[in-house]
Amino acid sequence: MTSEQVEKLVDLWHQYFSGAHDLMDRRAAFESFMATTPEPTRVQTRHVDADGVPADLILPARLHYSPGHRAILFVHGGGFYGGSLRTHRNVASALAKAASADVLLIDYRRVPEAIYPRQIQDTLTAYRWLLEQGYLSENISIVGDSVGGNLAIEMVLRQMQAKEPPPASVVVMSPVIDLAATGSSIDENADGDPLISRGYLELFSKAYLGNTSPDDPSASPLYADLKGFPPLLIQVGSREALLDDSLRLARKAGQAHVPVTLEIWPGMVHQWQLFPFWVRDARRSNDSAAAFIEGHFAEH
């Protein structure tokens, strides 16, 4: 059943992206595709200004605690040029409900309107806004999918470099963390993962980086020093072109004595977590991420 659900997802992806060649075409295709998905239920959404970063604050139904105590900062994927509050509303809402936490889903500046490092700066601004609202760092987690995982890790590293409190945990879903594209799986899994390819990765990386080197650790966290990093959950699909990125990140985190958990989900493609309404393992992986997040909050 799960494999049939994934193949239907892949077919839909092909339908919407078949004529999308440049980044703006792909941005529009992603928006059109996700506009066909259902609206989340059992949450309230408030649009907020997080010190200049537009965002949605997603509040789940309250059963056991008051609002304003536990938060998740969600950084959406989309190749640095795409993705929006609408495209990621479902996965953010799923985490809000499963983790009983407020979720701040941010609308950071995108390529080509803004290039590196502005996306990271917006993520850091949003995190510090949460602290200003009274959320304690030990009750905040940051989650990012695809390039959102890149931005999440880079934001935390900058927070640590400033000797400011990092979040309690970090979750990266299908992360894009090596913009130099050196992993062997990017070619080995090319036929199994239609959502990302070497050509596509090189296209959006070049647009994002400008004159910055793709192996610069301040842009590609696979090359960064992770010593002292918060507990980290990495989710990746076994069919993903970027499977090696996650495997290498897990090894590097372990060598730096970071508490790291690696989940390899059989048969899953890049960003399957965005589709809990269609794919059973998306629901399961979201629940697993929520359990990890809850387990690292100071307030249980």
N, C-alpha and C positions, 0 to 999 in steps of 0.2 A: 504493500500500500504506500509506504513512504517513498519508494523509488518512483511509483507512478505519479505521486504528488510533485516530486522534484522535476520529472520530465515535463509535466504540464506547465510548471513554472518556467522551465527553460524554453518551451515552445512560445509562451507568452512574451518572454524576453526577446526572442528572435523577431516576433511580430512587430513589436514596438521599436526595436532598434535597427531593423534591417536597412532603413534608408538614412540612418544617422551616422554621418562620417566625421564632422568636426565637433568640437566640444560644445558649441551652442546647440547644435542639432541633438546631441546626446543629452544635454540639460533638459531640453524640451521633451524629448522622448521619455526620460525618467519621470518627469512631472506628469505627463499624460498617462503613463503606465500606472503610477501610484495613485492617480486620481480615480482609478477604477476600483481601488481597494475600499473595504468598508471603513466607516468611521468607528473609532473606539467607543466602548460603552463603559459605564460605571466610573467615569472620571469627570472632573471639572477642569476646564482649561482657562487660564487667565493670561492674557498677553501682557508682558512686562518689558521694561527697559532696564537692562542690567548694565548700568553705567555706560550706555551708548550701544550695547549689543542687544538687538531685538531678540526676544525669547518668548516661549510659552512655558508657563509654570503649570504643570499637570498634577492635579491633586486627586488621589484615589479616595474611594469611600472609606470613611474613618470607622474603625471598630475598636482598636485597642490603645490608641495614643492620639495626642493632639497634633495639629499641623505645625510645621515650623521647627521640628526637632531633627528629622532625618532627611537627607537630600541626596539625589543622584544628579550629577551634571552629565547630560547626554550630548555628545558631539557627533553629529551625523556624518556619514560618508557621502561619496559622490564625486570622487576624483579631484577634490579641491575646487571644482568649477560648478558642480551640481549638488542636488540634494537640498532639502528645505524643511521647514516646520511641518509641511503636509506629508512629505515622503516618509518621514520617520515618526509620525505621530502614533502609529500603532505599536511599534516596538517600544517606544518610550512609555506609552500608557500601560503596556503589558508589564514592564518592569516596575512601574509605580504601584500597580495592584499587587504584584507578586512579592515585592519587597516592602510593602506598606511604607512608602517613602514619597516625598515630593520630588518630582523630576523637573529640572530646568533644561529644556530642549532649546539650544541656541541656534540662531541664524547668523553665523559668522560671515564675514566678507569672503567673496569667492573670486576665483580667476574667471575672466581676465580683468575684472574691475579692481582686484587687489591680488598681489602675489606674496610669496613668502617674505617675511615671517608674520604677516598681518593676521593670518588665520590662527596662529598660535597665540598671538597677543590678545585677540578677541576671546579665546578660550580662557586664558589666564585672567582677563578682566572679569569674565563671568564667574569664575571660581571665587575670586576675591569679593565679588558682589554678594555671593552666598554667605561668605564669612561676615560681611557687613550687615547682612540681614539677621544675624544671630545664630546661624547654623555653626556648630563646632566642627573643626576639621575632622575630628574622630567620628563624626556622624555624617560625613560626606563621602560618597564614592563617585568616581568619574568613569564613564562608559563611552567607548567610541567604536564604531564599526567602520571597516575598510580604512580610508584615509582618516576618519575620525579617531581610529586607534592610534595612528601616527600623532595627531594633534594632542590627544590625551596624554600620551607618554611624554611628548616634548613639553607640554605645559607643566607637568609634574616636575620634570627635571629643572625647569626654570624656577619653579617655586622653591625647590630644594636649594638651588644655587644661590637664591636670594636669602637663604636661611629662614624661610617662612614655612609654616606648617603645611605638609602635604595632606592629601586626603587619606582616609582610612584604608582604601583599597582602589584598585584599578582593574577594569575589565575591558579587554580588547577583543572584538569580534571580527574574524577574517581580516586582521590588520595588514595595512600596507606600510611596511616599516623599512624597506630597502629600495629606495628610489633608483639605485644603481642596477637593480634587476639582475642580481648575481646568483639567485637560487636556481638549481637545476629543474625544479618542478614547474617553473614557468613555461618550459618547453615540453617536459615529459607529460604534464597534465593539460596541455593546450587543448586537446580534443574533448576532454571531459568537463571543462569549465568555460562555458561561453560568455560568462559575465566579465572576465578580465583576460587580457592577453599581453604579450610583450609589446606589441605595437601600441596598444592603448595605454599601457603603463608609461611607456616612453613619451607618448604624446602629452599626457596631462602632467607628467613630472617636469618636462621641459617648460611647459607653460607656467607651472607653479614656482619653479626654482629660480628662474631668471639666470643670473650669473653665479648662483650658488652651486657648488659641486653636489652631485647626487649622493655621494658617500660622506658628506659632511654630517657629523653626528648631531649637529643642531637641527638638521632637517630629516635625516634618516636615523631613527632611534636604534636600529640594529647595531650601529657603530658607536653608540653612546656608552658611557660609564654608568652602570645601573646600581652601583654600590649604595646601600641605604634606601633603595626604592621600596614603596609600600607593597603589601601583598598583591600579587598579580594573577589574574585569571586570563588565559588565552584560549579562545575557541576558534577552531578551524575545521573545515570540511576535508575529508580524505580526497575529494576530487579537485580541490582548489589548485589553481595555477600557482598560488602563493603559499602553498603548504610548507615549503622549506623555510620561508620567512618565520613562520610561527615556531617550527622546530628549532631553528637557530636561536630565536629570541628566548625560548624556554631554557635552552642549554646555557646561554649567556647569563640569564637571570639566576639560574641555579649556581653557576660558578661565582656569581657576586653575592651569594648567600641571601638572595631575595626569596621570600616564600612564594613559590610559583606553582600554579596548577595548570596543566595543559590538557585540554579536551579535544580529541580528534573525533569528529562525528562522521561515521561511515556514510558514504554516498552523497554527502552534502557539497554544494557548490558555493561560490563566493556570495556572502551576504544572505544566506538562506534565513538568517534570524529575523529578517524584516517581514516575514510572511507567516506569522503564527495563525492566521485565519485560513491558510491553505495547506500548510505543511506541519504535520504532527511534530516532527523533530525541531521545528522552529519554536513551538510551544514548550517542548521539553528543554531545549537549550536556554530559552529565556528564563524558565523556572530555575534551572541550574545556576544561571548568572545571578538571579535574585537571591538564591540561598547563599551563594558566596558573599554577596554584598551584605546581607543581613548578618552573616556570621562574623563580619569584621566591624560592624557598627558598635560603638561603645554602649549605645542605648538599645537594648534588646526588647 
